[in-house]
């Protein structure tokens, strides 16, 4: 019978029992052992399996099973030792000679640094593995045949005594006499050769993966005696493989850091990870894949990711500045592999954003320093306004850049997005004028910037502003500035679109709630009511005073909705000419007749007027501020050449001095709108200056608009900013008081620290109150007897109904 690699059980009926009282074990064993020798010699075709099976059956039946079992083990073990001595030891000696090593190098070191580097050395190792594989295949085939012969002993003797079955015992014998042979060290040679082949492949050479896979399968088939189901591969080979891999990747990391830039390092790290995965899947064991992957990740990523990020000419800063999306994507993916929190990457990104943001802040501070040093007020305001726009655009450009990085390179990662949000909030709120700058940006766009844009383009601009608004911590400060700018747009008719204005308010409401936009919406309501009322007033004038030639339009504003600075006392001191005074009183009577009990307060500083002015060559329609109209009407009855001193104009009109200066500059200094002639001519207005009507004024336009000097988007002066902060601080006190009372009314009794925390949480959507402010307001409410301290615990408050 010829030998076959397939395993086939012999189905035989139990032999008939003999009459003899006993059998001769030595004779029977001689028959069986001779048959086993023939099997190993590949002469099995001449054997009678029925006779061999009957012989083994009889020995077991006559109580010789133990002796037969031990004799089998001794025979197979001796055969394997002979194979090692005759086939494997000579070849291993040859390998040692080729590599110039002693036996202790293999036994103790397993993988000397010089091992298996040359092609002939690698080939010698593969030849050794081929012999091992051949002996393993022959042994397994023989064990199948022998186990068929000794099948009855397996069923009766081995199972009853819980001994390894013949086939399994044969594998254990191969393990102990070949792989674990203490004299020949075949196992150590096998491990060393495999590791050498792996190193060659890691260095870029091609190796015989099929042969290595066969040996690995052999090692996985050999199990340990004392360890439940653990194979020789996982117990003996894998630890050595992993340790050598640690040493390799420690050295590899140092080499890559020395030779590569960040991009190359990341690419090679990705490649190493893929190689180790494919190696584990193709010819090593799948159980090694997570372990070797962890080693690569630990040595190439975890230990060195910060160094890669901080590379001077190619690190994270270089990737961001040069829009290296692919490199950023690799960096993100590798960081995510070793740390789900991406701590190193998030910290580096935050640091980079804050540094870039600080540069934007520094630029605007330099622009503002130019403003402080400038002696020209108008130019100074223009510089400040340019600085504000530059800051907003700079921050938005930075935000858009990092949004692209987040979405294109980092899968919109929520953790990284949170870190970026914190970084932007950090540097944005370091500029205490960020609210003013954003409001100026919106004011410019809602006055002219959105003109000619489609609805989608306009909404995109507003969305960019809302993005920046989210980062501002003191949103009540933004509300103050936005309300002032909105008031000027509405009263001056400068809004490019009411729809855009309402869309912006809707977006603000969505962000911070109804209470934030109530007054803004109230301003729009006032304008609509005023428009409707002026239609009624116009009809009233046509009936009551049909000969009137002067038209009047009044916006009646609810004082609680509009900015406080619109009702300053100094704004109401203007003395109108008699013809205007009569019209003013006419409207007051009309209004009070319809709304008894209400009081009107006039604010001419926010109005404008259209005048028909006759010059020497032609007539023009001139649009000026209300103050400008009052000033020009003073010259209406003067003869040609007559003039008025600055003090004369101030006394006749009672216009506040700063407003008077601005309007006189608009009328006499600006070349294209020089309606008045100033003596002496200079940009600055002095009390001794004299003004004369310019009868020779010429312009190619019939209608001329004369804007008031500095009546443009401008940042506040130090004095104006101080006043604004005082108003905001005052409002914050009221808001804090209200929050404390609401909380105490609902909770009745509350401890101090909890009350402070809840007040801070309630007010966070508008501003971030510090603990000192909350404590002061608690003390004020204690004095006003809204709350009281507990007599037993000074830190406990009670609400007083």
Phi, psi and omega in degrees: 000126181282155181280143179228149182285341179281154181259124181229123177283139178273119179270110184227144175282150179302135180293155177290139182291149179268162180276341185295143183290333183207166177239157177273111184298317185297319179295316181295317181293326177299320178296314183292316183293325177296320178297320180295322178298320179295324178298313180296331179275000179068036176246033186290345183294339182271358185270149174259106184290329179295319179293318180295318179298319181294324180295313179295321180299316182295319179298319179291318182296327181268020172073027176256020185297316183298316181294321179296317181298314181291323178295320176302313182296319181292320181296312183294320180297317180294320178300316181294323178294322178296320179297317180300314183292323186270329186253317190266319182299314179301321180290322178292325177296322178295321179296318179298319180294319180298322183271355177068036182243160171267167181298326181295334178298317181288316185292314186273314186271335180067309181228079176299152184298335182269359189286136170056048178259331182266158184297317181294324177296316179297319180295321177298320178295319179295321178299321177298316179295325179297319178296316178300315180297318180298315179295324178294315180297316180297318181296316181297319179296316178298321180295329177293316180293317181295320180294331174294318179294319184263027185301319183294322177295322176303314186288324187262301188283306187295319182290321181294322181264004179056044176265155176303139175296164187303314182297315180294321178297323178296321177295320179296323178295320177297319178301312187282328185263343179246295185290324182255025181289113186291338181271319184269335179058039180299318180301316180296323176298316181301311181299316183296319181294316180299316180295323177296319177297320179297318179297319177301316180294321177297331179274001174106001179275166177261134183234166181276086184292328181296319180293317180297319179300320179299317180291321178297318177300319177301313182295326177287335180282338181270117183260160179276151180288312191265351182251126188297102174074000182282137184270166175297326179301307185285331183277320188250311185282314187301315178302321179293318179299316182292321180294318178295328178292321177301313180297319180297315186281338169296313178293320180297318179299316179298319180294315182295319179297328182281322190260339190246156167272182186298317182299313180295321179300314181295318180297315181291327176295315176302318181295317179299318179297317179293319179299314182293325177295312181295324179296316180295321182286329188269312185222355168260195182263145179297336180291341180276343187301308180296331182286314180290326176299318179297323179295316178297314181298317182297315187273327181265335184249294188306312185284340190234002184297324178295320178297320179295317180298324187265006176308134186298309189261358184212004184285201185301318180300315179298317180299318182291313183296329183255013175055046179276077186296319181297318178294320178296323179296317178296316181300316179298313182298318181290320178297321181294328179300319188261343183211104180303336180276348182050043189301310182298316181293318181296318180296319180294319178295317179299316179298318180294316180297314181297319178297315179294321177296321178296327176294319176298316178299318182297321179299317182289327177294323177295321177297320180290328175296324175298322178298315182296327183275345183287139178267347181266114185300311182296313179298323179298316180295323179297319178299318180295321179293316177301319179298320180297313179297320180298320180294312181299312180296323179296316179294316181295321177297320178296318179298315180295324179297313182284333173296319179296316178298316181300315185280320185276328186249342188230022172056028180062031185308125184295322181294318178292322178299319177298317179296319178296320178300315179297321180294315179297316179300323183299306185279332179295316184279359171285337174271108185289357179251019182298324179296317179296318181297317180294320179295321177296320178299315179293321180300316180296318181289321181284345176269321184212335186295330181272357182296130180085355180272150175287170179299319180294320179293320178296318180294326178298318178298315181293324178295323177298319179294319179297324177302316179290323179302323182300329183280342184285125183280321182266079184288339177292330178291319176298319180302319180298312180292317183296321180296319179295315180292321178297319179301317180294323179293317182292315183287330180268001181062035187259359180291134180288335181196126175296326179297319178295320179298314182290326177297319179295319179295321178298321179292320177295321179296320179296326182283314190234003173101170186295320186297331182292326187254004183302313182289326177296317177292327177296327178295318177295321179296319178300318181295321179293315179299320179297319179298317179295320181293324181290334173295318178293321181294322179298319177294324179295318181294320180300331179271314187278328184218069186295340182272358182293134180257344181267128178264145181232133173233126184239134171259116180266118188248139174283121189299330182285341181273329190262159181304143183299327186291351176284344183244025175303145180300321183294339180282351185251015185265004183293135176262116181277151173300156185306317182296326178281326179299320180296318179293322179299313180294328178298317180291322180301317179295316179302317184289313182292333175294327180272331183228082182292142178092350179269151181243130178264133174240122186275140178233081183291344182292345181257000185263177175212167184215150173254125181239143170262116186243131179263121175253179186299320186264326182198172177262148177227151171260120187244130175258121181226171174290165178301319177297319178299320178298314180299320180295313183295326181294339176295331181270001186294324184255008179275147176287160179303132178093343178288150184226166177230138175283159177305315182294329178295316180296318181297318181292323184285334186249337186058024176290134178308142190302318181294323177289322180297318179298314181300316183289323177292324175299318179297323185272341189232344186256318182293121187303317186285345181232038185277080179284329177249149176258126183256136177232127351286155181283123176197167181284332182270147178259127180240156180301336183269359181292148180242142185234135180230144178294132183269088183291344182266009182302138178226148176202146180283348182259145176283315179260130183232129176257126181250097180288147178288136180305133180068009175273062182225177172301121180211151174283162181285153169284169178301320180294315180296321180294323178296318178296318180299315181296324177297319179294317181295318179298320179296315179296322180296327177298315179296318180295321179293317177302313182298319180295318179298315182294318179300315182294314182293326178295323180281324186263339179070307180230133183206143178279151189304308185297323178293320179297316179299317181295318182290324177296314178301321180293319181293325185269357186299331181289342180250317176197169181253097182287141175274164185297329181296318179297315181298320180296319179297320181289327175297316178298321180294321179288330173296317179295324181273003173064036169278327178224168176217156177278149176290140179290338182264334183221114184293341182265009181246133182246145175243141177277135177255118182293000000 
